[in-house]
């Protein structure tokens, strides 16, 4: 898969430093999150380490990557101009500052610090949502991806509001005064985060990417399955969140089953596109295949769990101990696979697209190292299998630790591959990408465009 698809408007994209800044920062949080995860197995992480681990990976890696991807591809796919480049940089700074302080507060058990840092994150995510909504406000008719993205942004607003309330409740008990339990609010918050914001975004993006990068189209039963998912998934997220908030098991059960039903429909659509693929397989496709298998297995083990008790903490993300199957096996592999294309894509468009027909230029998939991609795929796959297997079998100790170490090595290989793409092919240095105008770079040459 080397050519740029012809049905997107690359002229509408923001400067390359804007999305790449998000992706690089997201990779930093990924490394930190994996490090904390391994430290938890070794019992060397202080304080509320598990909460720090979860927020580093979900809010830090996945959500910041989503912020960068939406900032890049909403204008590209929708043919609209990004509402504000300045806000795109402001949103990242606010979320990074808020999340860094939030994680430090967990590790130091300084719960009073959670409130201001949670508020910073809320403002950052709301600025992001505002910027994307204003960008989409110029679009006359929304397609399936845009509808999913708007829905995901709505869930972002709700989950961050609950996050601030949870931070307040750590030091000033609040929920009991209004007849709510903290566990119920945590359940609603997690539901809106994982299934609402993240999974809705993944579905929406893959309706574009799954067809675009397999050179296929939705046809026949695909359209009916998509319609099922578009209705059942957001409805299920809302119903499950409300059921958990109100501690009402029958309502939560209906919501959970709707989410699983929608996931089954989407899983079939993506599996069909991968089966019909008309291009040579790349690391992106391989990771999508793994994600489909993990999602299917998560659905299978979660149905009986959510039928029996959708409210218990053990069933927060499906079956007991199935959290890694969903977050690492399904969502994680989608994000890694997608980054294997969009990071080289952003750089290729800015560095090489104007040279087509004038000079020999590399293909998009030539920008990363195939050998490192194969290595990180094997390490991540093997590590994930050990972690998920140990969780499902209830085996603690060495297998889970070994899985964590293998996954950590896979993450290191993956991150190094992405960094090599930046170092070898980006027209800007990494410090220029991350720090922007604060980078100690040489002055711009006359006539050079400002990419901030």
N, C-alpha and C positions, 0 to 999 in steps of 0.2 A: 504494500500500500504506500505508494510514494507520491502520487499526484494529489494536488489540492482539489477537492470536489468543486464542481462548477456551479453549484446552486447556493453558494453563500456569498455574502457581500464583505470581502476582506477590507474594502476601503472604509467600512464603518467601524472597524475595530479601534479601541483606544491605543495609546502608545504602548509598545511591548513591555516597558518597565512596569506598568501598572499591574497586569496580571502576574507577570513573573515575580514581582515583589511578594505577592500573596503566596505563590507556590513555594518560593524559597523559604519564607517564614513558616509556612505550613510544614515543610520538611524538617525544619529545626524542632518544631513541636512534636513531630513524629518520632524523631530520635530521642527527645527527652521523655516522651511517653513510654517508648519501649524500654528505655533505661530504668525508669521508675517501675515498670512491670517486672523486669528481671530482679530489681532490688527487692520487690515485694516477696518474690519466691525465696530470696536469700535472707529475708527478715532484717533488712538494713535500712528500710525507708521509715522515717519517723512520722509521727502524727497521723493524720487521716490520709494515708498514702493511697488507698484505693480510690477515694474521691479525686485526688490529684491526678492519678493515672487515667481515670475515665475522662476527666475534663481536658487533659492534655491531648488525648487522642481524638475525642469527639469535637469539642469546641476549638481545640488548637489545630490539629491536622485536617480533619475532614471538613469542618465548617469554614475554616479560612481558605482551604482549597476550593470549596464551593463558591465562596465569595469571589475569589479570583476568576474562577471559570465563568460564573454568571456575568461578571464585569466585562470579561473578554467576549463571550459568545452570545449574550443577549443582543448586543448591537450587530454582531456578525450575522446571526440567524434571522433577526427581525428586520434588518435593513434600517435600523434606527441609530441615531447618534447618542452616545452615552450622555446622560443628563449633565453630569459634573465629574470631571477628572479629579478636581480638588477633593470632592467628597469621597471619591474612591480611595484616595490616600489617607484621608482623615479617618475613615471607617477602620482601616487596618491598624493605624496607630492606637485608636481607642480600644479595639478588641485585644491587641497585643498587651497593652499596658494593663488593662483590666484582668485578662486571663493570667498574666505573670504574677500579679499581686494576689489573685484569687488562689492560685496554686501554692504560693508561698504561705498564705494564711492557713491553708489546709495542713501543710507540712509542719508549720510551727504551732498549730492549734491556736491561732490568734483569731477566734471566730468574729470578733468585732470588726476586723479588717475586711471580712467578706462583704459587708454591705457596700462600702464605697467602690470596691473593685467590681462587684457584681453590677453596680449601677453604671460603671464605665463600660463594661461589656454590653449592657443593654443599650446604651446610647450608640455604641459602635455598630451593633447589629441593626438597630433601627435606622441609623444613617444609611447603611447598606440597603436595607429594604426600601427606604424612601428613594434612593438613587435609581434602583432598578425599576420600581413602580413608575417613577416619572419618565424613565426611558421607554418603558412599554406603553406609557400613556399616549405615545404618538402612533402606535400601531392600530390600524383600523379593525382587524379581525384576528383573534388569537388562534394559534394552532395548538396541537396537543402539548408540545413542549412548553410553550408560553403559559398555557393554563396550569400546568403542573408547577411551574416556577412561581406563579402568583399564589397558588395555594400554599406552597412551601414557605413563602415569605409571610403569609398570614400566620402559619404555625410558628415561625420565628418570633413574631411579635408576642404571641401568647406564652411560649416557653420561656422567653427571657423575662417576662413580667413575673411568671411563677418563680423563676430563678432568684430574682431579687427578694421576693417574699420569703423564699426558703432561707436566704441569707439572713434576713431580718429575724426569722424565727429561731435561728441558732442562738441569738443572744437575748431576744425579747419574745418569749413565747406568744404567738399570735393566733395560730390556727384553732387552738382549743376554744378560744373566745367566740369563734363564729361557728362552732360545731364541726370543724374539720379535723382530721388526723394528719399528722405530718407525713406518715407513710402513704396516705392517699394522695397528698399533694406531690410527693416524690414520684409516685406512680404516674400521675398525670403529666408531670414535667418530663419524665423519661419517655413517655408515650409520644408527646408532642415533639420531643427532640429527635428520637431515633426513627420513629415511624412517620411523624409529620414532616419535619424539616428535611431530614437527611434522605429517607427512603423515597419521599415524594420527588425530591430533586433528582435522585438517581434514576427513577423511572422516567421522568421527563427528559433528562439528558439522553438516556439510552434509546428512546424512541427516535431521536435524531442520529446518535452515534451508531446505534445498532444497525440501522439501515444504510447510513452514509458510508461506513467503513467496512461493510460487507458487500456493498454495491447491490443491495436487494431493496425490495419495497414491501410494504404491508399489503397483503392480498387475502381474499377469501375469509377464513375464520379469524385471521389476525385482527380485522376491524371489529368483529364482535367481542373478541377477547379484550381489546383495548377499551371498548365501551364499558365492559364489565369492570375493568380495573379503574377507569376514571370515576365511576360512581361509587363502587364498593370501597376503594381505598380511603379517600378522604372522609367518607361517612364513617367507616370503621375506626379511623383515628379519633374522630370527635367523640363517637359513642364510647370507645374504650377509655379515653381520657376522662369523660364525664362519669362513667361507671366507677373508675378507680377513685376519682375525687370524692364521689358520694358514697364509696364503699358499698356499691350495689352490684353484687355478683352477676345476676341475670343480665343487666345492661352491659356490663363489662364483657361478659361472655359473647354476647351478640357482636360487639365491636371487634373483639379479637378474632372471631370467626370470619367477619367481613374482611379484615386485614389479610388473613390467610387465604381467603378465596381470591382476593385481588392479586396477591402475590403469586398464586398458582397461575392465574390468567397471564400475568406479565411474564412469568418464567417460561411459559409455553411460547409466547411471542418471541422472546429473545432466543430461546433454543431453536426455534424454526429459522430465524434469521442466520444464526451461526451455522446451521445445517445447510442452508441454501447459499452460503457464502461463495462469491464469485471471484475472490481475490486470494492471493497467497497469504497464508496465516502469518501473523506477526505476534510479538509478545502481548500486544493489546488483546488480540482475539483469544490467545491462550488463557489469559487471566479472566476474560469474560466467560469462557467455558467453565473454568473453576468456579466462578461466582454463580453460574446457573446451577451447577451441581450442589454447591453449598446451600443456596437458597431453597432448592427442592428438598434437601435433607432437613433443613430448618423447619420447613412447612410440615413435613411428615412427623417430626418429633413434637412439634408444638401444638398440633391439633388436640391430642388427648390432654395435654397439660392445661390448655386454656378452657377446654370443656370442663375439666374437673375443678379448677380453681384459678381464675384469671387475676385474683387480687393478691395472692401471696407474693412476698418479695422474691422467692425463688423462681417465680414464673414471670418476672418483670419483662423479660425480653423473649418470652416463649417458654420452652421446656426448661426444667432445671438444668443449669450448666450449659445452656445452648447460646449464651450471649456471645462467646467467641465465634461460634458457627455463623451467626448473623453478621456481627461487626467485623470480624477478621476475614472469614471465609467468603461472605457475599459482598458486603459493602466495601471492605478493605481492598479486595482484589479488583473490584470495579474501579475504585479511585486510582490504584496503582496502574492498572491497565490503561485508563484514560490519560493519566499523566505521561505515559510512554508515547502518547501521540501528541497531546496538546502542547507540551513544552517544546518539543522539536518543531511542531507546526507554527507556533507563535514566532520562534526564531527564524524559521525558514522563510516565512512570508516577509519578515522585515529585512532579512539579510540576503536572500537569494532570489526571491520571486522576480525582481526587476531584471535579473540577469538571464532569464530564460530566453533561449534563442541567440544570446550574445556570447555566452561562455558555457563551459561545462560546469554544471551545478549538481550537488548531491541531491538525492531523493530525501524525503522527510525521514524515512526510517533508516537512512544512512548516518544520521546525525548522532545516534547513540551506539554503544558497543554491544553487538549481538552476544558476545561471549559473557559479558557481565550480566546481560539480560537473562541468559539461560541459567547462569549461576544463581542470581537472586530469585528466579522462579523456582528452582529446585529447593533452595534454602527456605523460602517463604512457604512453599507448598509442604515440604517435609515438617517444618516447624509447626505450621498450622494444623496439620494432621495429628501430630503428637499432642498438641494442646487440646484440640477438640476431642480426640480419643480419650485422653486422660480425664477430661471433664465428664464425658458421657459415661465412662466406666467407673467414675468416682475414685480414680487412682491418683493419689497425691505424691509429692516428692520428686524423684528423679525424672520420670517421663515428662512431667509438666515443665520442670526446670530446663531439661534438654530442649524441649520444644520452644521455650522462650528464648534460649540462647541461639538456636537455629534461626528462628524468626528474626531475632535481633541482628544476626549476621546477614540475613537476607535484606533487611531494611538498610543496613550499612552499604551493601552492594548496590541496591536500588538508588539510594541517595547519591552515592559516588557516581553512578551512571548519569544521573540528571545533572550533577555538578560538572561532569566532563562535557556534557552538551553545552552548558553555559560557557565554560572556559574556552572550548575549542571553536565555537560557532557564534556566540552572541557578540554583537558589535559593542556591547557595554560590559565592563567588568562586573563581578558579583557585588563589590561594594557600591558601585554606581546603581545597580539594580535595586539593592536593599535600601541604601541611604538616600538615593535620589540627589537632590540639590545639596544635601549635606555631605556628599562624598568628596574627598579631596582629589577630585579628578582635574585634569588640565582644562583650561578654558575652552569653550566650544570654538570650532573653526568658523570663520565668517560664512553665514548662510546655512549653517547646520541647524536642523530643526530641534526645537526644545521638546523633549519627550516626557516631561513631568506631568 
